[in-house]
Amino acid sequence: MGCGLGLNVGPMNAVAVANVPAARSGTASGLINTARMIGATLGVAVLGAVFAMHVAEGVGTRGLATAYFGGGIGELIGAAVAFAFIRCDSLHRPAQ
């Protein structure tokens, strides 16, 4: 999950900030970070429920691997979406 998160956060912030005027870049950054925190909270709840479901079935910590695998897949999908929508010129400052 850590690798997927590392691949996801940078491109998502770049996409959010690059697609708004410079005067609104702080707002875009704040919105993306708020959305990331909400997603993290929901992710912990869902993955915790998957883990608890497996523990309740008596399979022990095998549910932890399932939860981590699901979370990692979700992060990699998010990174792929971010890379697909990032603009080629997003790292270049516009001429003023």
Buried (B, 14 or more C-beta within 10 A) or exposed (E): BEEBBEBBBEBBBBBBBBBBEEEEBEEBBEEBBEEBEEEEEEBEEBBEEBBEEBBEEEEEEEBBEBBBEBBBEBBBEBBBBBBEBBEEEEEEEEEE
